[in-house]
């Protein structure tokens, strides 16, 4: 034995050192794999929220709700979830790198594979309705975060732009009028004379609807909302219709005064006023495709 | 032990050391000189510092013997520990490696000269002093791969295992390191 060997063995004896048990290292490795899997699960959850946000951004109505493609794209981009996904993917990579042979895989390959895993996981979770839970139940806990449904609801309570959405309260037998409680809690009594047959059908079938129309003078100096098209307010990738309905109702403020504005026109013949709604032909085609 | 030890592979000695700590002395003996040289090349050159760091390396190796992954070479694993200990030493002292790294290997210099693809006569005639200065002036990540590849004569996969980086990254770092070293050498030889 040389000097250093003796010194080392002396220190091992004096300090009563012993090799750490193998199970500690095995567990350390397992913990890193566990943290990697957990990060990937979070990334999948964020991915499902991204898919839910994108699916429910109202692409088909972008021309009505936004001034241009750029402003629409900016408003629907689920930035928060994209950032969350990026952060957890980085954490996934860092944990993977700490596993026994994790360092051997290049950064881009490891992140690419994790991204693929998170996307596949996200699709599965989205299909199971988890995307909505993540966006609303988790994202909704942060006051500064506006869920995709909240954003959609606020952009659809703009009668001045011809947009109204909410819960159908009742429809009279011959469609002369129907009541809608919009998402801000106001109750609207609207005339249904100029509604297309398809709109009437959708009005009866769906509990929540979007109404496209325009504001007009009722002849007495009052502005009234004239409905032209009705579309169902559907949630893609949601948990269930029942749960969604309950949530929306809970969000609505209780109506203070159940009035205004009233669409006064009563008549059996549809006017041509709705022809002025743009893009009329597109809306007709879109409506024909609705179930 | 020594007599048997010489006929045993490092990996077999590790197995023995787990049962009989005296066997660990054999590993210390096998790696003392190599790791001392490696530490010098990394920039730990004062004798007392080298001894301290060496002792830490061997004690850490002993404490973590059960972590040794048999799919690696033992030498890669102990070099990894040595590299980490050297980096901890620099961090604790808040110093970066200084010069006097290269003073012991003419053959390494020769290999490096042939790999630098030097276009100038001056660069082809680099000496240990210039090389030490040039190495000391480049980033640690580049210096590490140069030292491992040309002075410790490690394969890419071994460097990958020692530094815990992908093999592709080793190749990239080495390529960049050579360019940076060449630039530094060219600057030094012009002064």
Interface residues (C-beta under 8 A of the other chain):
Chain A: X1 X2 X4 X5 X6 X7 X8 X9 X11 X12 X13 X17 X18 X19 X20 X21 X22 X24 X25 X97 X100 X101 X103 X104 X105 X106 X107
Chain B: X2 X17 X18 X21 X22 X24 X25 X26 X28 X29 X32 X51 X54 X55 X58 X59 X62 X63 X64 X65 X66 X67 X69 X71 X160 X164 X165 X166 X167 X168 X169
